[in-house]
Amino acid sequence: MTHKDILKAAGFSDAELSGGSLAVHSPIDGSEVARVAETKPADMPAIIAKSQAAFRKWRQVPAPRRGELVRLLGEELRKSKDELGAVVTLEAGKIVSEGLGEVQEMIDICDFATGLSRQLYGLTIASERPGHRMMETWHPLGPCGVISAFNFPVAVWSWNAALALVCGDPVIWKPSEKSPLTALATMKIMQRALERFGDDAPEGLVQVVIGGAEVGDALVSSPDVPIISATGSTRMGSTVGPKVMARWGRPILELGGNNAMIVAPSADLDMAVRAIVFSAVGTAGQRCTSLRRIIVHSSIREKLVGMLAKAYATLPIGDPREEKTLVGPLIDNAARQRMLAALEKAKAEGATVHGGKAVDAGVPEGGAYVEPAIVEMPSQTEIVRTETFAPILYVLGYETIEEAIDIQNDVPQGLSSCIFTLNMREAEFFLSHSGSDCGIANVNIGPSGAEIGGAFGGEKETGGGRESGSDAWRGYMRRQTNTINYSDQLPLAQGVKFDV
Ligand code: NAD
C-alpha cells in the first residue's frame, strides 16, 4: 500500500491532507505525506469554552451511561484496528505488530474503563461521633487537556480519554506535531462512536487541536482546563508542570525514563537476553520504558555481552511495513544525530561501543535507520544518566546486590526497572522500600510493554503522574469528604465544647 492508500483507508480525504501549514513526514522514508491545518492559538479560548459547556452537561450523565460511550469507542477501534495501526506505522515508524499492539492497548483501556464506569467508588469511614457517618464521594473535575508525545501517538490519548470520559470530564487533545495524522484518524473513529451513542454526548465533548508548544501552552495556561495530562520529555514537563501548578490546576506528568535491568548470577540468561533485546531495540529504542541500562554481575558480564552481541548481529533492520523487520526507523534525522553524538560522548567517557552506526543500505532511502548499540561503560557517567531516545544499551558491572540497586537508582529519572534473578531474597529486596525507586519494578520480565491493568508512571524527573489502570482514575476526579449526622445531637469532633 502507498502512503496515500493507507491514509485513504483511515478515512482521510485529499482536502484534509493538503493545504495546511503543518508538514507531516513519514519516518519510513522521510517523505512529506500531508500538510494539515493547524489550530490557531487565537481559537483556543472558544475551544476551551466549548469544553466547559460540554462539562456542565456530561457530568449530569450517569457514569455507567458515560461508560457506554467508551464501550462503543472500543467497538469502533476493534473494527478499525488494521487501518489505524497502519497509520501508526506510517507516521511513527513502528513495525506492523507494534502499530497493531498500540491500537490493542486502546481497546484494552476502553474495556477497563467501561467496567470502571460502574465503580468509581469511595470509602465509608468510621466516625468518632455517635449518630454520624463519613464517606468519600468522587465527582467529575472538568476538562482534561491531553498533550501527547510522538512515540505513543494514540495509546496515551486513550489511557487518558477513556478514564476522563467515564469520570465525567471532556477531553481536549493536543497530539505531538510529529504525529497529527494518527490523532485525526482516531478522532474519526471517536466520531463514529459518538454518532452511535446519540444525544447524551454534548457537542465539544472530545476535541483535538493541532500544533506545537504554543497550542499546548493555551491549554496549560488556562484555568478552565483543570487537568493537564502531559506526556513527553523532562524538558517539556519542567515547563508545563510549574505552569499548571501556578494556576492551581492538576498536572499528570508522564516524562522521560532511564530504565535499567539488573542481571544477577542466578538469572536465566536465555530468557534475560530475549527480554533485553525486545525492550532495548523494540520501537527502535523509542519507548519511554525502553531498556537503556544493564547492570550485570561481573561474574557473568562477559558471557551476557557475548550473547547480546550475537543476538544484535541478527536483528533485521529496515522498512517497518515488512513482516521480517524488528527494528524500524528513528522518528527523524535529528534523532539519529542525537544518537550518534551520544555514542561519541560515551566513547570520550571511556566506552567500548558495539554497533550503533547509521544504516543507509538495504533500507528505504530518506529514513533515519540505525544499528542498535551495546555500549560497555567503565561506570555510570553523565551520558548514561541522560535519556537518549534511541536504541543505545549501556552495560555496567556490579559486585553486590546493594551496589546494583544503588547504580539503578542513581539517575534523575524513575520510570521502569527490573531484575532477572532466581534468588528470592534478591527479588524481594529489589521490590522492597530499599530497592528500586521507580514507578514500575518487575521480576524476570523486561521494563517495557506494560499492561493497562496497572497504574502507569514514574517518580523523580519522570514526573510522578499515574495513568491507565488500578486507581489512576482518581486523578481525573475531585474527592469530596462527607459527614452526615443522623442523630438529634450536635457533638463536635475532638471533644471540643462550644455551647451556645
Ligand atoms: P516532547 O517533549 O518533545 O513533546 C511532547 C509533547 O509536548 C508534544 O505534543 C509537544 O508539542 C508538547 N510540548 C512541548 N513543549 C511544550 C510546552 N512548553 N507547552 C505545552 N506543550 C508542549 O517529547 P517527544 O519527543 O514527542 O517524546 C519523547 C519523550 O516523551 C521521551 O522523553 C519519552 O521518554 C517521553 N515519554 C514518556 C512517556 C511516559 O509515560 N512516561 C510516554 C511516552 C513518551
Boltz pocket constraint, residues with backbone or C-beta under 6 A from the ligand:
constraints:
  - pocket:
      binder: B
      contacts: [[A, 147], [A, 148], [A, 149], [A, 150], [A, 151], [A, 152], [A, 174], [A, 175], [A, 176], [A, 177], [A, 211], [A, 212], [A, 213], [A, 214], [A, 215], [A, 216], [A, 217], [A, 220], [A, 231], [A, 232], [A, 233], [A, 234], [A, 235], [A, 236], [A, 237], [A, 239], [A, 240], [A, 253], [A, 254], [A, 255], [A, 256], [A, 257], [A, 287], [A, 288], [A, 289], [A, 387], [A, 389], [A, 415], [A, 457], [A, 458], [A, 462]]
      max_distance: 6.0
